[in-house]
Each structure stands twice: as C-alpha cells, then as structure tokens.
Amino acid sequence: MEQYVAVVNDEGQHSVWWADRDLPAGWRAAGHRGTREECLAWIDEVWTDLRPLGLRAAPGA
C-alpha cells in the first residue's frame, strides 16, 4: 500500500505527498504519515482555518 505524508507550507496550507519522494520546494513534513485517506483525515482534523497564514495574521482578521 502506498504511503503518504501530510505536508504544510509557510502559509499554513496542508496537503498530502508521496512518502517515497522528495518534498516539493516550500513544503515540509507536518508530522503525519499513512495512507492517502489517513493523511487527509488528519489534515481535516488539524487544519480548521483554511485561510492562508498571511490573511489570518492581517490586522482585523
């Protein structure tokens, strides 16, 4: 079964990536590994504010 990792970028956006491939530029491992479905379920639990970090940190956000 193919393994994936949850990844996150500097804007706090999450995605999944193949565990056996180098991470794309600008992304880092977010701390969860498993099947694609497991990673997506984990992301659904932890990424509750879908706005990019720059927007969340803006005054009046």
N, CA, C and O atoms as CSV, one atom per row, in Angstrom:
chain,resi,resn,atom,element,x,y,z
A,1,MET,N,N,0.848,-1.181,0.000
A,1,MET,CA,C,0.000,0.000,0.000
A,1,MET,C,C,0.890,1.241,0.000
A,1,MET,O,O,1.846,1.335,0.770
A,2,GLU,N,N,0.568,2.168,-0.857
A,2,GLU,CA,C,1.380,3.381,-0.971
A,2,GLU,C,C,1.242,4.249,0.275
A,2,GLU,O,O,0.145,4.420,0.807
A,3,GLN,N,N,2.361,4.792,0.731
A,3,GLN,CA,C,2.389,5.642,1.916
A,3,GLN,C,C,2.526,7.107,1.508
A,3,GLN,O,O,3.171,7.435,0.512
A,4,TYR,N,N,1.918,7.960,2.285
A,4,TYR,CA,C,1.935,9.397,2.060
A,4,TYR,C,C,2.346,10.093,3.346
A,4,TYR,O,O,2.337,9.496,4.423
A,5,VAL,N,N,2.707,11.366,3.217
A,5,VAL,CA,C,2.950,12.219,4.363
A,5,VAL,C,C,2.093,13.463,4.219
A,5,VAL,O,O,1.850,13.945,3.113
A,6,ALA,N,N,1.641,13.972,5.351
A,6,ALA,CA,C,0.965,15.261,5.352
A,6,ALA,C,C,2.061,16.324,5.307
A,6,ALA,O,O,3.067,16.217,6.009
A,7,VAL,N,N,1.864,17.337,4.491
A,7,VAL,CA,C,2.844,18.412,4.350
A,7,VAL,C,C,2.164,19.751,4.573
A,7,VAL,O,O,0.949,19.883,4.427
A,8,VAL,N,N,2.973,20.742,4.930
A,8,VAL,CA,C,2.468,22.082,5.187
A,8,VAL,C,C,3.454,23.084,4.594
A,8,VAL,O,O,4.660,22.837,4.566
A,9,ASN,N,N,2.936,24.216,4.121
A,9,ASN,CA,C,3.822,25.255,3.580
A,9,ASN,C,C,3.879,26.438,4.543
A,9,ASN,O,O,3.257,26.409,5.605
A,10,ASP,N,N,4.615,27.463,4.177
A,10,ASP,CA,C,4.802,28.625,5.056
A,10,ASP,C,C,3.513,29.401,5.302
A,10,ASP,O,O,3.437,30.173,6.259
A,11,GLU,N,N,2.512,29.217,4.472
A,11,GLU,CA,C,1.224,29.880,4.659
A,11,GLU,C,C,0.268,29.032,5.498
A,11,GLU,O,O,-0.887,29.408,5.696
A,12,GLY,N,N,0.755,27.879,5.996
A,12,GLY,CA,C,-0.072,27.025,6.834
A,12,GLY,C,C,-1.049,26.162,6.054
A,12,GLY,O,O,-1.938,25.546,6.644
A,13,GLN,N,N,-0.898,26.109,4.742
A,13,GLN,CA,C,-1.767,25.277,3.921
A,13,GLN,C,C,-1.249,23.843,3.949
A,13,GLN,O,O,-0.038,23.623,3.922
A,14,HIS,N,N,-2.144,22.877,4.001
A,14,HIS,CA,C,-1.786,21.469,4.114
A,14,HIS,C,C,-2.107,20.711,2.833
A,14,HIS,O,O,-2.977,21.107,2.057
A,15,SER,N,N,-1.394,19.627,2.633
A,15,SER,CA,C,-1.627,18.744,1.502
A,15,SER,C,C,-1.034,17.382,1.819
A,15,SER,O,O,-0.487,17.178,2.903
A,16,VAL,N,N,-1.137,16.450,0.883
A,16,VAL,CA,C,-0.502,15.144,1.026
A,16,VAL,C,C,0.543,14.995,-0.071
A,16,VAL,O,O,0.426,15.584,-1.145
A,17,TRP,N,N,1.572,14.190,0.222
A,17,TRP,CA,C,2.664,13.961,-0.721
A,17,TRP,C,C,3.136,12.526,-0.563
A,17,TRP,O,O,3.034,11.950,0.520
A,18,TRP,N,N,3.644,11.956,-1.625
A,18,TRP,CA,C,4.144,10.588,-1.588
A,18,TRP,C,C,5.319,10.501,-0.621
A,18,TRP,O,O,6.232,11.324,-0.679
A,19,ALA,N,N,5.304,9.514,0.262
A,19,ALA,CA,C,6.335,9.372,1.292
A,19,ALA,C,C,7.696,9.019,0.706
A,19,ALA,O,O,8.722,9.313,1.320
A,20,ASP,N,N,7.723,8.398,-0.463
A,20,ASP,CA,C,8.991,7.959,-1.050
A,20,ASP,C,C,9.600,8.972,-2.019
A,20,ASP,O,O,10.561,8.659,-2.722
A,21,ARG,N,N,9.049,10.173,-2.057
A,21,ARG,CA,C,9.574,11.212,-2.948
A,21,ARG,C,C,10.071,12.405,-2.139
A,21,ARG,O,O,9.602,12.659,-1.029
A,22,ASP,N,N,11.019,13.126,-2.707
A,22,ASP,CA,C,11.480,14.363,-2.075
A,22,ASP,C,C,10.318,15.346,-1.997
A,22,ASP,O,O,9.493,15.429,-2.907
A,23,LEU,N,N,10.268,16.083,-0.904
A,23,LEU,CA,C,9.203,17.083,-0.766
A,23,LEU,C,C,9.411,18.210,-1.764
A,23,LEU,O,O,10.551,18.563,-2.066
A,24,PRO,N,N,8.335,18.777,-2.278
A,24,PRO,CA,C,8.475,19.901,-3.205
A,24,PRO,C,C,8.991,21.135,-2.462
A,24,PRO,O,O,8.821,21.266,-1.250
A,25,ALA,N,N,9.614,22.019,-3.204
A,25,ALA,CA,C,10.138,23.260,-2.632
A,25,ALA,C,C,9.020,24.028,-1.926
A,25,ALA,O,O,7.913,24.160,-2.448
A,26,GLY,N,N,9.330,24.524,-0.742
A,26,GLY,CA,C,8.367,25.329,0.007
A,26,GLY,C,C,7.454,24.523,0.920
A,26,GLY,O,O,6.613,25.099,1.610
A,27,TRP,N,N,7.601,23.220,0.937
A,27,TRP,CA,C,6.761,22.366,1.781
A,27,TRP,C,C,7.634,21.582,2.746
A,27,TRP,O,O,8.781,21.261,2.438
A,28,ARG,N,N,7.079,21.272,3.927
A,28,ARG,CA,C,7.792,20.467,4.921
A,28,ARG,C,C,6.804,19.453,5.505
A,28,ARG,O,O,5.590,19.653,5.463
A,29,ALA,N,N,7.346,18.374,6.046
A,29,ALA,CA,C,6.504,17.350,6.657
A,29,ALA,C,C,5.751,17.949,7.843
A,29,ALA,O,O,6.313,18.720,8.621
A,30,ALA,N,N,4.487,17.592,7.973
A,30,ALA,CA,C,3.645,18.147,9.035
A,30,ALA,C,C,3.506,17.214,10.225
A,30,ALA,O,O,2.875,17.573,11.219
A,31,GLY,N,N,4.092,16.011,10.139
A,31,GLY,CA,C,4.077,15.136,11.297
A,31,GLY,C,C,3.128,13.963,11.228
A,31,GLY,O,O,2.923,13.288,12.237
A,32,HIS,N,N,2.539,13.694,10.072
A,32,HIS,CA,C,1.656,12.529,9.962
A,32,HIS,C,C,2.000,11.751,8.703
A,32,HIS,O,O,2.275,12.330,7.653
A,33,ARG,N,N,1.981,10.424,8.827
A,33,ARG,CA,C,2.285,9.530,7.715
A,33,ARG,C,C,1.266,8.400,7.712
A,33,ARG,O,O,0.860,7.930,8.775
A,34,GLY,N,N,0.852,7.964,6.544
A,34,GLY,CA,C,-0.101,6.857,6.439
A,34,GLY,C,C,-0.620,6.747,5.026
A,34,GLY,O,O,0.027,7.193,4.079
A,35,THR,N,N,-1.780,6.156,4.888
A,35,THR,CA,C,-2.416,6.089,3.579
A,35,THR,C,C,-2.887,7.491,3.196
A,35,THR,O,O,-2.935,8.393,4.033
A,36,ARG,N,N,-3.226,7.656,1.947
A,36,ARG,CA,C,-3.722,8.962,1.497
A,36,ARG,C,C,-4.952,9.364,2.317
A,36,ARG,O,O,-5.072,10.508,2.754
A,37,GLU,N,N,-5.851,8.418,2.515
A,37,GLU,CA,C,-7.081,8.689,3.259
A,37,GLU,C,C,-6.783,9.051,4.712
A,37,GLU,O,O,-7.415,9.950,5.266
A,38,GLU,N,N,-5.821,8.356,5.336
A,38,GLU,CA,C,-5.447,8.670,6.716
A,38,GLU,C,C,-4.855,10.070,6.818
A,38,GLU,O,O,-5.169,10.815,7.746
A,39,CYS,N,N,-4.004,10.424,5.868
A,39,CYS,CA,C,-3.410,11.764,5.873
A,39,CYS,C,C,-4.473,12.833,5.661
A,39,CYS,O,O,-4.455,13.868,6.328
A,40,LEU,N,N,-5.396,12.590,4.741
A,40,LEU,CA,C,-6.463,13.566,4.506
A,40,LEU,C,C,-7.359,13.710,5.729
A,40,LEU,O,O,-7.797,14.817,6.041
A,41,ALA,N,N,-7.638,12.614,6.428
A,41,ALA,CA,C,-8.448,12.682,7.647
A,41,ALA,C,C,-7.721,13.477,8.724
A,41,ALA,O,O,-8.339,14.274,9.429
A,42,TRP,N,N,-6.407,13.264,8.858
A,42,TRP,CA,C,-5.614,14.004,9.838
A,42,TRP,C,C,-5.619,15.494,9.510
A,42,TRP,O,O,-5.792,16.333,10.394
A,43,ILE,N,N,-5.428,15.814,8.231
A,43,ILE,CA,C,-5.448,17.217,7.806
A,43,ILE,C,C,-6.801,17.843,8.127
A,43,ILE,O,O,-6.866,18.984,8.583
A,44,ASP,N,N,-7.868,17.108,7.893
A,44,ASP,CA,C,-9.213,17.612,8.180
A,44,ASP,C,C,-9.374,17.948,9.660
A,44,ASP,O,O,-10.101,18.880,10.004
A,45,GLU,N,N,-8.709,17.204,10.535
A,45,GLU,CA,C,-8.783,17.461,11.977
A,45,GLU,C,C,-7.957,18.673,12.404
A,45,GLU,O,O,-8.389,19.447,13.258
A,46,VAL,N,N,-6.771,18.841,11.816
A,46,VAL,CA,C,-5.854,19.864,12.322
A,46,VAL,C,C,-5.912,21.189,11.558
A,46,VAL,O,O,-5.549,22.227,12.111
A,47,TRP,N,N,-6.353,21.174,10.324
A,47,TRP,CA,C,-6.380,22.401,9.529
A,47,TRP,C,C,-7.804,22.937,9.530
A,47,TRP,O,O,-8.582,22.682,8.610
A,48,THR,N,N,-8.128,23.678,10.571
A,48,THR,CA,C,-9.506,24.120,10.764
A,48,THR,C,C,-9.773,25.512,10.196
A,48,THR,O,O,-10.925,25.856,9.929
A,49,ASP,N,N,-8.742,26.307,10.009
A,49,ASP,CA,C,-8.896,27.645,9.423
A,49,ASP,C,C,-8.176,27.625,8.077
A,49,ASP,O,O,-6.946,27.654,8.027
A,50,LEU,N,N,-8.929,27.578,7.008
A,50,LEU,CA,C,-8.356,27.392,5.678
A,50,LEU,C,C,-7.741,28.653,5.077
A,50,LEU,O,O,-7.155,28.606,3.996
A,51,ARG,N,N,-7.872,29.766,5.769
A,51,ARG,CA,C,-7.262,30.990,5.245
A,51,ARG,C,C,-5.739,30.891,5.325
A,51,ARG,O,O,-5.209,30.327,6.282
A,52,PRO,N,N,-5.026,31.435,4.325
A,52,PRO,CA,C,-3.563,31.449,4.400
A,52,PRO,C,C,-3.108,32.225,5.633
A,52,PRO,O,O,-3.799,33.137,6.087
A,53,LEU,N,N,-1.953,31.864,6.168
A,53,LEU,CA,C,-1.421,32.478,7.375
A,53,LEU,C,C,-1.327,33.997,7.243
A,53,LEU,O,O,-1.644,34.725,8.183
A,54,GLY,N,N,-0.892,34.472,6.081
A,54,GLY,CA,C,-0.792,35.916,5.865
A,54,GLY,C,C,-2.125,36.627,6.061
A,54,GLY,O,O,-2.170,37.744,6.577
A,55,LEU,N,N,-3.186,35.988,5.656
A,55,LEU,CA,C,-4.526,36.581,5.829
A,55,LEU,C,C,-4.990,36.480,7.279
A,55,LEU,O,O,-5.604,37.411,7.801
A,56,ARG,N,N,-4.700,35.352,7.932
A,56,ARG,CA,C,-5.099,35.194,9.344
A,56,ARG,C,C,-4.360,36.171,10.237
A,56,ARG,O,O,-4.912,36.623,11.240
A,57,ALA,N,N,-3.106,36.514,9.892
A,57,ALA,CA,C,-2.305,37.400,10.707
A,57,ALA,C,C,-2.543,38.875,10.411
A,57,ALA,O,O,-2.032,39.745,11.117
A,58,ALA,N,N,-3.320,39.157,9.368
A,58,ALA,CA,C,-3.574,40.554,8.983
A,58,ALA,C,C,-4.379,41.257,10.071
A,58,ALA,O,O,-5.227,40.637,10.713
A,59,PRO,N,N,-4.119,42.551,10.284
A,59,PRO,CA,C,-4.889,43.315,11.265
A,59,PRO,C,C,-6.378,43.245,10.951
A,59,PRO,O,O,-6.794,43.416,9.805
A,60,GLY,N,N,-7.155,42.995,11.965
A,60,GLY,CA,C,-8.614,42.925,11.803
A,60,GLY,C,C,-9.114,41.594,11.277
A,60,GLY,O,O,-10.299,41.457,10.971
A,61,ALA,N,N,-8.224,40.604,11.165
A,61,ALA,CA,C,-8.630,39.305,10.597
A,61,ALA,C,C,-9.461,38.533,11.559
A,61,ALA,O,O,-9.890,37.421,11.252
